[in-house]
Amino acid sequence: MGLTLEFGFPVLSTLVFLPALGALVCLLIPRERAGALRAVPLVFAVATGLLALLISLGFEPRAVGSETQVAYQFAERMPWIGPLGVEYSIGLDGISMLMVLLTALLGIVAVLASWTSIEHRIKEYMICLLLLETAMLGVFVALDLVLFYVFWESMLIPMVLIIGAWGGPRRVYAAVKFFIFTMFGSVLMLVGILWLHHLTGTFSIPELAARAPAAVAASQGELLFLLFGIAFAIKVPLVPLHTWLPDAHTEAPTAGSILLAGVLLKMGAYGFLRMCVPFFPAATVAFAPALVWLGVIGILYGGACALAQRDVKRLVAYSSVSHLGFVILGVFVFNLQGLQGAILQMVNHGLSTGALFLLVGVMYERRHTRDISEYGGMWDAMPLLARLFLLVALSSIGLPGLNGFVGEWLVLTGALRAGHAAGNYWPAILATLGVVIAAAYLLGMYRRVFFGEVQNPRNRGLRDMVRREVIAAALLLVGIVGLGVYPRAALGISERTAFNWLDTHAQALEDVDVGRSFGMPQPPTRGQRGPGGAPVGGVR
Amino acid sequence: MDFLWTKHIWLIPFWPALGALANGVLIPRARKTLDVVSTVAIGSVAMSFLCTVFLTAELASLRIGNPAPVEYFRWIDAGDLRVPFALLFDPLSATMCLMVTGVGLLIHIYSMGYMAHDPDPGRFFTYLNLFMAMMLLLLLADSFLLMFVGWEGVGLCSYLLIGFWHRKESANRAGLKAFLVNRVGDAGFLMAMMLIFVTFGSLRFDEVLSNAAIRQASPTMLFAITALLFVGATGKSAQLPLHVWLPDAMEGPTPVSALIHAATMVTAGVYVVVRCAALYSAEGAASALVAWIGVITALLASLIALAQTDIKRVLAYSTISQLGYMFLACGVGAYVAAILHVVTHAFFKACLFLGAGSAMHGTGGQTDIRKMGGLAKTMPRTTVAFWIACLSIAGIAPLAGFVSKDEILHHVFVSTYAPARTLWTLAIITAFLTAVYMFRLFALTFHGDEQAMKRGAHAHESPSVMTIPLMMLAALAIVGGLALGLPYPPGLHLLNHFMRGWLIIGRHHGAEDTGGLGLALALAAIALAVAVSGAVLAFRFFRGPYRRVELLQRRLGFAYTLLSRKLYIDELYDIVIVGPAVGLSRLAADVTDTRGIDGIVHGAAAIAYRAGEGLRRLQTSHTRVYALAMLVGAVALVLYLARGMLF
């Protein structure tokens, strides 16, 4: 399998556990020393970010393991729970590389966003935040199902605590709801993992990707797909499993919202990419049409809900439902445009929505309200915030030249291409309408919050963004503008992995074709096949 | 010949982009005086204009073939979708860029005077420069995708500039409306691009717009692509049914109305259709659609313009109407005539808007033409310039508007498209109405009855920085037509000559036979007669006592109300689209989500809680969370253990 330690030094493990080490250091700092309790996490978050950047420089995007196998780089592998065959096995491919970079970046932003907004129990909060970062990084690099599950679950506790202890007025309700939804999915996934092990005798993700399709019978495959898929669908979230999201995002403190939207939601889509499709290709064929439509429904339904919100944060939360709909749509159309678009959209959503939550947090910290009608005329009250907010809102609605457009456009093109082959254009057409809705809810909110006269006297004399807040926003804006002008910076990293993914799974799926993924019967002509035909010619 | 400039097309949009960056970010706030920001802005547009001139000169010296696009870097790559960042400077983009930078330069200079008392000139010139950069990118892009960057970029600047006075509620609403209506059109443009990619496997102009590629495409697909592109064009160029944003866009500062909402941005839709002439020529049904939408828009907008009382709204409807003419020309395959009208329209309409702005400037911001009047005495320069532009747009020979409009009418008349005569008749009626509403506007604003003359006595002429660009545009509105599109002899039609290499395309409705000089003269005579009679009639009637005008309005009754209320199209959209959209979103957010889905969730939680209560007696468990987790765990365990039995 070629999964060996590439360097003498376990770089990737260092990356994953660096934030946890930070948490340990925080544990030793006395709670009166608030300054140190802010500085130490920042140092560790920045160090993690730099290390992730360093790793991405050493990452070779074009590496191929073997004919059918994706190469995992910076891989480490050792026995962990011997008798059960559980291994400590981690590694990076193009997709996880991007997710790790995103997580490390948002980790820094999260600490900066918590600087003054968290006043009580800073120590416990920072420990939660750092442990959460380790867990998130772990999820993206784990190559063993049990290890994956351990990281997945250990994400839950700090997140629930962050929402429940440092959140808004309805924080307990939101935290419990988040916990129950996620726990429900996790338990199903655990059953799936154990069952899969029972059938194949391994927990290793790369091995399962190679062996599970043959080892799992069709009827079992569909049930297993659902056991994993529901857990991921809750995380994405797919309508109608999304109602935990508006509450959790809205009640969480700013950093919590940033990480929830920026990183945690990606794990659902990541799970589909890493597990559901590779392990259960036959079931994928059966469920892809439904998932395509759930993606489209998410785009429109999330947008419609966002349109009616009176709470800024809730509006941004619903916009996530809409944006993640694009990701799912892109994954399940099975061509390179759709998949690359979906991966890029994952990154873009993390940057744009992370930035939106950050800036909403800046306003909230000054006014302690999220009610849109409380604002108005903020362009005059906080000019710098207004300008940055506009830029971020524009990136979120997919203005070309900024990052959001490229991902959305690729997903739409992929969807239309698949639909074209199948003679069903509706998913692409309806998804395109999402672009109009996004402009309506975001710019509609922007008008009410920022334009007009300052009516509310409490909005006068507010302090504009301070340097720390500007730096946090700038970290994200670099990505927002950079990926809009030069999207290859991200597309190049995941290109090879995406191509291999399609190539491998298209062969494993045997008769999966895009026509089927749109629920249309389709004569199996090789030339029109999305997975085999389209991308193969695509990569040079 | 050494081609120095050809590789440096990027310089054209670069200068205004740099200007925007300087005025927007780099120059510290304290230094942002009117002089500094306007110098930077005007200088950058002047540089851009000069670069365009040099590049055009080189292009004109290129004897054979079309220039190749210049590739700068890999932009969006995903599999076989490869779109580089590449620019193309061919006769079409050259003509458009010259017009945009030239007229843009004059309007930038004028803005220096117009915005002199505004508290935030830095922001204004930043937006204006950003607009120029985006517009030039739109025109120079070598692919549909890159063009779309400029396409939405100019839409963004339009949104920002309509709402420039951000404290004004109506301006903000108008900006949002413009952006959203344009987004509807853009959705059409997006879908067209996706279809182009699946049909042609590319988004680059040279690979899509070649006759060989087009012959391979299915007619249905071609129709879908051209029709959807046209949906995008109707949004940007304010054609029916997406025209509703443009009249409201007049909330923005007047130089913005002149530059963006008259001379340049709104012609982007025409540019796209002309750019895709090869596609439209191959697809007759789409061309017919373009022609009909164009002529109907032209007619209805000119009718509505008759009953508007806001000086800028009259001009806005006039713009919609003139853009209709351009699409009519495209629809019958007269692409050069369409571009000629784009250029002459830029001259006279920019002149009209700047004149209107000058009039508003001189009267303290008055926009209601019923309350204006008599400016002829106090604002002589503005009056003369406005008068010339009125003659030009009304189609009085030999002014620019006459030349280009006559060329369009001629092409429509001789077109082989079956209902060509109907189109021509509608276009001639529109020409008459144009003369009527323009001279109604001119008479009421600058002349009027005795009372109006008294009002005008308090006005003052605008400073030279405003009137000089105005007069230069007036001069162009006189000579621009003959200089670029001399109708006879055929060889001296400069624009035809410049574009001839580019125009190797099949003309669908275009006739080879133009009917000879006799027909041309006859058609020109009819057009001129119609224009003169409309102008004279309107001028004599509307400079008379205003109560006569009011009497006529009463006589017309509902017909007048219908026109003054703009055919109730806004109200219709409110009922048919906005209302249901708001209702549906409320339904989704407040009923389906909070009561439907969460209702089930809460129901399930309640059941679990009851079960937890039951369990509590047995196990003394404390929180419902704990109980639920255990319950779920137990179910899962049972499921796992029972796997052997189940499967």
Chai-1 contact restraints between the chains, C-beta under 6 A:
chainA,res_idxA,chainB,res_idxB,connection_type,confidence,min_distance_angstrom,max_distance_angstrom,comment,restraint_id
A,V176,B,V625,contact,1.0,0.0,6.0,A-B,restraint_1
A,M183,B,A629,contact,1.0,0.0,6.0,A-B,restraint_2
A,V187,B,V632,contact,1.0,0.0,6.0,A-B,restraint_3
A,V187,B,A636,contact,1.0,0.0,6.0,A-B,restraint_4
A,V191,B,A636,contact,1.0,0.0,6.0,A-B,restraint_5
A,V191,B,L639,contact,1.0,0.0,6.0,A-B,restraint_6
A,V191,B,Y640,contact,1.0,0.0,6.0,A-B,restraint_7
A,L194,B,Y640,contact,1.0,0.0,6.0,A-B,restraint_8
A,Q220,B,F647,contact,1.0,0.0,6.0,A-B,restraint_9
A,P240,B,I597,contact,1.0,0.0,6.0,A-B,restraint_10
A,T243,B,I597,contact,1.0,0.0,6.0,A-B,restraint_11
A,T243,B,D598,contact,1.0,0.0,6.0,A-B,restraint_12
A,Y301,B,A588,contact,1.0,0.0,6.0,A-B,restraint_13
A,A304,B,L584,contact,1.0,0.0,6.0,A-B,restraint_14
A,A304,B,S585,contact,1.0,0.0,6.0,A-B,restraint_15
A,A304,B,A588,contact,1.0,0.0,6.0,A-B,restraint_16
A,C305,B,A588,contact,1.0,0.0,6.0,A-B,restraint_17
A,C305,B,A589,contact,1.0,0.0,6.0,A-B,restraint_18
A,C305,B,D593,contact,1.0,0.0,6.0,A-B,restraint_19
A,L307,B,S585,contact,1.0,0.0,6.0,A-B,restraint_20
A,A308,B,S585,contact,1.0,0.0,6.0,A-B,restraint_21
A,A308,B,R586,contact,1.0,0.0,6.0,A-B,restraint_22
A,A308,B,A589,contact,1.0,0.0,6.0,A-B,restraint_23
A,L336,B,A78,contact,1.0,0.0,6.0,A-B,restraint_24
A,L336,B,G79,contact,1.0,0.0,6.0,A-B,restraint_25
A,Q337,B,A78,contact,1.0,0.0,6.0,A-B,restraint_26
A,Q337,B,L81,contact,1.0,0.0,6.0,A-B,restraint_27
A,Q340,B,A78,contact,1.0,0.0,6.0,A-B,restraint_28
A,W379,B,H166,contact,1.0,0.0,6.0,A-B,restraint_29
A,L399,B,E152,contact,1.0,0.0,6.0,A-B,restraint_30
A,P400,B,F148,contact,1.0,0.0,6.0,A-B,restraint_31
A,P400,B,V149,contact,1.0,0.0,6.0,A-B,restraint_32
A,P400,B,E152,contact,1.0,0.0,6.0,A-B,restraint_33
A,G401,B,V149,contact,1.0,0.0,6.0,A-B,restraint_34
A,V406,B,I76,contact,1.0,0.0,6.0,A-B,restraint_35
A,L410,B,A78,contact,1.0,0.0,6.0,A-B,restraint_36
A,T413,B,M194,contact,1.0,0.0,6.0,A-B,restraint_37
A,T413,B,F197,contact,1.0,0.0,6.0,A-B,restraint_38
A,L416,B,M194,contact,1.0,0.0,6.0,A-B,restraint_39
A,R417,B,V198,contact,1.0,0.0,6.0,A-B,restraint_40
A,H420,B,V198,contact,1.0,0.0,6.0,A-B,restraint_41
A,T432,B,A187,contact,1.0,0.0,6.0,A-B,restraint_42
A,T432,B,L190,contact,1.0,0.0,6.0,A-B,restraint_43
A,T432,B,M191,contact,1.0,0.0,6.0,A-B,restraint_44
A,V435,B,A187,contact,1.0,0.0,6.0,A-B,restraint_45
A,V436,B,R183,contact,1.0,0.0,6.0,A-B,restraint_46
A,V436,B,V184,contact,1.0,0.0,6.0,A-B,restraint_47
A,V436,B,A187,contact,1.0,0.0,6.0,A-B,restraint_48
A,A439,B,L180,contact,1.0,0.0,6.0,A-B,restraint_49
A,A439,B,R183,contact,1.0,0.0,6.0,A-B,restraint_50
A,A440,B,L180,contact,1.0,0.0,6.0,A-B,restraint_51
A,L443,B,L176,contact,1.0,0.0,6.0,A-B,restraint_52
A,R447,B,N172,contact,1.0,0.0,6.0,A-B,restraint_53
A,R447,B,L176,contact,1.0,0.0,6.0,A-B,restraint_54
A,F451,B,H166,contact,1.0,0.0,6.0,A-B,restraint_55
A,F451,B,N172,contact,1.0,0.0,6.0,A-B,restraint_56
A,G452,B,E169,contact,1.0,0.0,6.0,A-B,restraint_57
A,E453,B,R167,contact,1.0,0.0,6.0,A-B,restraint_58
A,P487,B,I76,contact,1.0,0.0,6.0,A-B,restraint_59
A,R488,B,R74,contact,1.0,0.0,6.0,A-B,restraint_60
A,P535,B,G79,contact,1.0,0.0,6.0,A-B,restraint_61
A,G537,B,D80,contact,1.0,0.0,6.0,A-B,restraint_62
A,G538,B,G79,contact,1.0,0.0,6.0,A-B,restraint_63
A,G538,B,D80,contact,1.0,0.0,6.0,A-B,restraint_64
